[in-house]
Amino acid sequence: MKNCEMKLEGNILTIKVDISKEFGKSSSGKSIIIGSTEGNVSIPGKEDIKIGLNVYRKD
């Protein structure tokens, strides 16, 4: 994962992303990547629940 933190407290999933960071252009070159799970990943403590997250801005 790039610049993504997940925390599960009870039934509440909290996702933290620092929007001041950048990781370069997307593969299409149309946006700048800020954070990503880089595909679908399991949430902490619940392997059967998946999340896919992309945070970006237009270039």
ABEGO torsion letter per residue (X at the ends): XBGBBBBBBEABBBBBBBAABBAEBBAAGABBBABBAGEBBBBBGBAABBBBBBBBBBX
